[in-house]
Every structure is written in structure tokens, then in C-alpha cells.
Amino acid sequence: MRLEVQLEPTSEQEEMRRAVREFCTREVTIERLLEWERLGSGVDARIAQAVAELGWIGLGLPVAKGGSGASLLDVAHLVEECARGLLPRPLLSRLRGALGLAWLAPESPQLAAVARGERSVTLALDEPDARSPAAWRTAAAPDGRSINGVKGYVVDAAAADLHLVGLGRAEGLSNEPRFALIDRGGPGVSIEPLLAFGNDPQAHVTYRDAPVLEWLDGGPGFADWQRRQVALALAEMVGGMAAAIDATLAWVKEREQFGQKIAIFQAVRHQVADMGIRFTSARHLAWQAISRLQSGSLGETDFESAVVWVGQSFKQICWTAHHLHGGAGFVVEHPLRFHSERAQSLCIRWTPEAPMLARIAATMLD
């Protein structure tokens, strides 16, 4: 039996969302975002510690390790509201890294410190010229205690304490990738900062005989692990879309042209209606995919359809929002700029449409 799609949060989830919204309204101002951007860190230590103390990083971590043991749905609601409030992306990266470690190794001895906010984790998956695990060339060294390779576009690489590094599939072994947990401050780790479009600190990281703290196997659950990471991106996109629409509605009700509020013009109403239609369908597809992923009841193309439509809808909604804001939406001090940058960055990293369209086509033609 298929799980009914959960589009509306439960009372507990709604309470959590209200708390997140209040925190972001109070602590994540445009002035602070610009300041953190100039520093290059994307966030300051005070906010990072506050988020950890609120339990957000540990929300989906095992209770035995100091987490809350929350479900994917709970975490997705948290991420959606964080994105809506423009919580700095390095913090969302740390949440993603903590969950990535917990999903692979729920008994990892590192998780307790991660849940308390004493240590942070980032994902080091893609390589400068390889996205598929089958093409990753980062591998274990002959001694079996260290790794060698280069990972590209690693978010928060210079600040995260631990790197969860994806390794290529060794010949003769399982077809599933392995993972190695590496201490960023240990020997053999070299970090080259990058200028990134999405307002998040990224870097290429070279590992030369970098000692491994812990070996982790993707095992037969790696495909599910990967889909869960994409699901968090879908929730993040839904939050960004909602914020862009809210800002646009407020703007067209106040902005005047030719002595009239621009909201009365038919062309403006048509564009706002198109934004609403795109958002409603994208939100439904996203939460359908997240709900059914958690329940193990995904249809043949539920997930692929969500990935294709949600990512492109986020970009289109932001573009229309810029159009209706005029020049005001393009200044660096406007929040819309942050959402647009995140839309591009998230689509590139988590929701590339070409492979998903290929899977949908293969299913239809099978």
C-alpha cells in the first residue's frame, strides 16, 4: 500500500518550524549574511554553536549518540524552514554531513561529539572531473590505513573537522563505494579554496597518504543514502521557493508604476500565478518523494520526477521574482540574491536533470 503524501507538517513539526523561523528572523539578518560573506567563512562561531545547542545538527542522529533520532521527514521540515530563513549554507552542510555519517555508521564513535557541536562533518564526494562513484579515483593506499586522491567543490572543507570521503570501487570487491573518515587537521590533507557561486565556501582537497580515522562501507544501502541526501536538497529548494514568492508578493503590493500598485497589472498577475502553480506542483512532488522514500514505497519515477521538476522550478521562480522586482532584486543587499545563488548551486550539485530524464525515458520505453 502506498503511503499518503504528507504535505502538511504534524503539530510537533509545525512547532519546530515556528522555532526555526523565529531564530532565523532574529539571528540571520542580511547585514550578518553580508558580513559572513566578506569574511569568507559563510558563518560565525556563535551562530554555529547556537544551532548545535538547539539540537538541529543532531536531530536525525541516533539517541544513543546524543541525537534526537528524528525521521527523514522531521529533518526535511527543519531543512525547509532553515532554507526559507537563509540559515548559512555551511551549517546546512554540517547537518548534511552529520546525517551522512549517521546513515552509514550509526555506531561511529565520532557521532557523540558531532551531535554536541564539538566536531563537524562535511561530505567530500565529487571529484574535479568525476561525479559518479564508478568514476571516483580516490582510493585506499597500499598500507590500508590511509587514502590518496583529490575531491572537488567540497563545501566547508577548511572549517569542518571531519571529511567523509567517498572512495572509488576497488576491482574485485563490492560494486558499492567505500567511505573513509579523515581528520581535516591531520597530515596529508591539502585544501585549495575556490570562488563559489552559491555563497558557500568551497575547496578542492588533496589527500596524500592521509590517515583514516574510520572505514565505512556504503553497502547495499548506498543508493538509498544518496537519495536521502538529494531529498534534503529538495526540502531546501522548497523553502527557498516559498521565501522568493513571499518576497515577490509583498513587493508587487507596494511597488507603484504609473500611479498604481503593480499588483493590479494583468501581466504581473499572470507571472505571480505561474509562480504559484510551479511552487504548488514542486512542493507536492518534493514531499511525495520524501514521504515515499522514508516509507520505502517509491514508485518507478517518483524520485526522478521530483528531482527534475523541483530544481528547475526553483530557478524559474527566482528568475520571475527578479523580473518583477526589477533592479531592486539584483542588489547584493536583497535576500532574493541569496536564494537565486542557492538555486543554481543546489541544482548543479544535487539535482542535475539530464540523468534523471534519461531514467524516466528508459522507464517509459522499457
C-alpha positions in Angstrom: 0.0 0.0 0.0 1.3 3.4 -1.0 1.9 6.0 1.8 -0.3 9.0 1.6 1.9 12.0 0.8 2.5 14.2 3.8 2.2 17.8 2.5 1.3 19.4 5.9 3.5 19.1 9.0 2.3 17.5 12.2 1.8 19.7 15.2 5.3 18.8 16.5 6.8 19.6 13.2 4.9 22.8 13.0 6.2 23.8 16.4 9.8 23.1 15.3 9.2 25.1 12.1 8.0 28.1 14.1 11.1 27.9 16.4 13.4 27.8 13.3 11.6 30.8 11.7 11.9 32.8 14.9 15.6 32.0 15.2 16.3 32.9 11.6 14.3 36.1 11.7 16.3 37.2 14.8 19.8 35.9 14.1 20.2 35.6 10.3 19.9 39.2 9.0 21.0 40.5 5.7 23.7 42.5 7.4 25.1 39.4 9.1 25.0 37.4 5.9 26.9 40.1 4.1 29.5 40.2 6.9 30.0 36.5 7.0 30.3 36.5 3.2 33.1 39.1 3.4 34.9 37.0 6.0 34.8 34.1 3.6 33.6 31.7 6.3 29.9 31.9 5.5 29.0 31.9 9.2 30.4 32.8 12.6 31.2 30.6 15.5 28.4 32.0 17.7 25.6 31.1 15.3 27.2 27.7 14.7 27.3 26.9 18.4 23.7 28.2 18.9 22.4 25.9 16.1 24.3 22.9 17.7 22.9 23.7 21.2 19.3 23.8 19.7 19.9 20.3 18.6 19.4 20.8 14.9 22.7 19.2 13.9 21.8 16.1 15.9 18.1 16.0 15.1 18.4 12.9 12.9 21.3 11.3 14.8 20.8 8.2 17.0 19.6 8.8 20.5 22.4 6.7 21.9 24.9 9.2 20.4 23.2 12.2 21.8 20.9 12.9 18.9 17.1 13.0 18.7 16.6 10.0 16.5 14.2 12.0 14.3 12.9 10.7 10.9 13.9 11.9 7.4 10.6 13.8 7.3 11.3 15.7 10.5 14.8 16.6 9.3 13.4 17.7 5.9 10.9 20.1 7.7 13.8 21.5 9.6 15.9 22.0 6.4 13.0 23.6 4.5 12.5 26.2 7.2 16.2 26.8 7.6 16.4 27.5 3.8 13.5 29.8 3.9 15.2 31.8 6.6 18.6 31.7 4.8 20.4 29.8 7.5 24.1 29.9 6.3 24.8 27.1 4.0 27.9 25.8 5.9 25.6 25.0 8.7 23.3 23.1 6.4 26.4 21.3 5.1 27.3 20.3 8.6 23.8 19.0 9.2 24.0 17.0 5.9 27.5 15.7 6.9 26.3 14.6 10.3 23.4 12.7 8.8 25.6 11.2 6.1 27.9 9.8 8.8 25.0 8.5 10.9 23.2 6.8 8.0 26.5 5.0 7.1 27.7 4.2 10.6 25.2 4.8 13.4 27.7 3.3 15.9 30.5 5.7 14.8 32.4 6.9 17.9 32.6 10.4 16.3 28.8 10.9 16.4 28.5 12.0 20.0 30.9 14.9 19.5 29.2 15.8 16.3 25.8 15.8 18.0 27.1 18.2 20.7 28.6 20.5 18.1 32.1 19.9 19.2 33.1 18.4 15.8 31.6 18.9 12.4 31.5 16.8 9.2 31.4 17.6 5.6 30.9 15.4 2.5 33.8 15.0 0.1 32.1 13.1 -2.8 32.6 14.6 -6.2 36.0 14.9 -7.9 37.1 17.7 -10.2 36.3 15.6 -13.2 34.1 12.8 -11.8 30.6 12.8 -10.2 29.7 9.1 -10.4 31.0 6.8 -7.7 32.0 4.4 -10.5 34.4 7.1 -11.8 35.9 8.2 -8.4 39.7 7.7 -8.4 40.3 8.5 -4.7 41.4 5.2 -3.2 43.0 3.5 -0.2 46.8 3.5 -0.1 48.6 0.1 -0.2 49.1 0.2 3.6 45.3 0.1 4.1 45.5 2.8 6.7 45.4 6.0 4.5 43.9 7.3 1.3 45.1 9.2 -1.8 43.1 11.3 -4.2 41.5 14.7 -4.9 38.0 15.8 -4.1 36.4 18.8 -5.7 34.0 21.5 -4.6 33.9 20.4 -1.0 31.6 22.7 1.0 33.0 24.0 4.3 36.2 22.0 3.7 38.5 24.3 5.5 36.3 24.6 8.6 34.8 21.1 9.0 36.7 18.9 11.4 36.0 15.7 9.6 35.8 14.9 5.9 33.6 12.0 4.9 35.4 10.9 1.7 33.9 8.7 -1.0 36.3 6.2 -2.5 36.3 4.5 -5.9 35.2 0.9 -6.2 38.1 -1.4 -5.8 38.5 -4.0 -8.5 37.3 -7.4 -7.4 35.4 -6.0 -4.4 31.8 -4.9 -4.0 30.3 -2.6 -6.6 29.3 -0.2 -3.8 31.7 2.6 -2.9 33.5 2.8 0.4 34.0 5.8 2.6 36.8 7.0 4.8 36.5 9.5 7.7 39.5 11.8 7.6 40.7 14.4 10.2 40.9 17.7 8.3 43.7 18.9 10.6 45.7 15.7 10.2 48.8 15.1 8.0 48.4 14.7 4.2 45.3 17.0 3.8 45.8 20.0 1.5 43.0 22.5 0.9 42.7 24.9 -2.1 39.9 27.4 -1.6 37.6 28.2 -4.5 35.4 31.1 -5.5 31.9 29.6 -5.5 28.7 31.0 -7.0 26.4 29.7 -4.3 27.6 31.8 -1.4 29.2 28.8 0.3 32.9 28.3 1.0 34.2 25.5 -1.3 37.6 24.0 -1.9 39.4 21.3 -3.8 41.0 18.9 -1.3 44.0 16.7 -1.9 44.7 13.7 0.3 48.2 12.3 0.2 48.6 9.3 2.5 46.0 10.9 4.7 45.4 8.7 7.8 41.9 7.2 8.1 40.1 7.6 11.4 37.3 5.2 10.4 36.5 3.0 7.4 32.8 3.0 6.3 31.1 0.8 3.8 28.3 2.1 1.6 27.0 -1.4 1.3 23.7 -2.2 -0.4 22.1 0.9 1.1 24.3 3.4 -0.7 21.6 4.2 -3.3 19.2 5.0 -0.5 21.9 7.0 1.3 22.4 9.1 -1.9 18.6 9.6 -2.4 18.3 10.8 1.2 20.9 13.4 0.5 19.1 14.6 -2.6 15.8 14.6 -0.6 17.3 17.2 1.8 18.2 19.3 -1.2 14.5 19.1 -2.4 13.4 20.3 1.0 15.9 23.1 0.9 14.6 24.2 -2.5 11.0 24.2 -1.4 12.0 26.6 1.4 13.8 28.9 -0.9 10.9 29.0 -3.4 8.5 29.9 -0.6 10.7 32.8 0.5 11.1 34.1 -3.0 7.3 34.0 -3.6 6.6 35.7 -0.2 9.1 38.5 -1.1 7.6 39.0 -4.5 4.0 39.2 -3.3 5.0 41.8 -0.7 6.9 43.8 -3.4 4.2 43.9 -6.0 1.6 45.0 -3.4 3.8 48.0 -2.6 5.7 49.0 -5.7 4.0 51.7 -7.8 4.2 52.4 -11.5 2.1 55.0 -13.4 0.5 55.9 -10.1 -0.8 52.3 -9.5 0.4 49.3 -7.4 1.9 47.0 -10.0 -0.1 44.1 -8.5 -3.2 45.3 -10.4 -1.5 44.8 -13.8 -2.6 41.7 -15.7 0.9 40.8 -16.8 2.2 40.9 -13.2 -0.8 38.8 -12.0 -0.1 36.2 -14.7 3.5 35.9 -13.7 2.6 35.6 -10.0 0.1 32.9 -10.8 2.7 31.0 -12.8 5.0 31.2 -9.8 2.2 29.8 -7.6 1.4 26.9 -9.9 5.1 25.9 -10.2 5.6 26.1 -6.4 2.5 24.0 -5.7 3.4 21.3 -8.1 7.1 21.3 -7.0 6.2 21.2 -3.3 3.8 18.3 -3.9 6.4 16.3 -5.9 9.1 17.0 -3.3 7.1 15.9 -0.3 5.7 12.9 -2.2 9.3 11.8 -2.9 10.5 12.4 0.7 7.4 10.7 2.2 7.7 7.6 0.0 11.4 7.5 0.3 11.0 7.2 4.1 8.3 4.6 3.8 10.1 2.6 1.1 7.2 2.9 -1.3 8.7 5.0 -4.1 7.2 4.5 -7.5 9.2 3.9 -10.6 9.8 7.6 -11.3 8.6 9.4 -8.2 12.0 10.4 -7.2 13.3 11.2 -10.7 10.3 13.4 -11.4 10.8 15.4 -8.3 14.4 16.0 -9.0 13.8 17.2 -12.5 10.8 19.5 -11.7 11.8 20.9 -8.3 15.2 22.1 -9.2 14.1 23.8 -12.5 11.1 25.3 -10.7 13.3 26.9 -8.1 15.4 28.6 -10.7 12.4 29.7 -12.7 10.6 31.1 -9.7 13.7 33.1 -8.7 14.1 34.4 -12.2 10.5 35.6 -12.3 10.9 37.1 -8.9 13.9 39.1 -10.2 11.9 40.2 -13.2 9.0 41.5 -11.0 11.4 43.2 -8.5 13.2 45.0 -11.3 16.6 46.4 -10.3 15.8 46.1 -6.6 16.1 42.3 -6.8 19.6 42.4 -8.2 21.4 44.4 -5.5 23.6 42.3 -3.2 21.8 43.5 -0.1 18.5 42.0 -1.2 17.6 38.5 0.2 16.4 37.4 -3.3 20.0 37.3 -4.5 20.9 34.7 -1.9 18.0 32.4 -2.9 18.9 32.7 -6.6 22.5 31.8 -5.9 21.4 28.8 -3.8 19.0 27.7 -6.6 21.9 27.5 -9.1 24.3 25.8 -6.7 21.8 23.2 -5.5 20.7 22.3 -9.0 24.3 21.8 -10.1 25.3 19.7 -7.1 22.2 17.7 -6.2 19.5 17.9 -8.9 21.1 17.7 -12.4 18.2 17.0 -14.7 19.8 15.1 -17.6 20.5 11.8 -15.8 17.0 11.8 -14.2 15.3 12.5 -17.6 17.3 9.6 -19.0 16.0 7.3 -16.3 12.4 8.5 -16.8 12.7 7.9 -20.6 14.2 4.4 -20.0 11.3 3.5 -17.7 8.7 4.7 -20.2 10.3 2.9 -23.1 11.0 -0.3 -21.3 
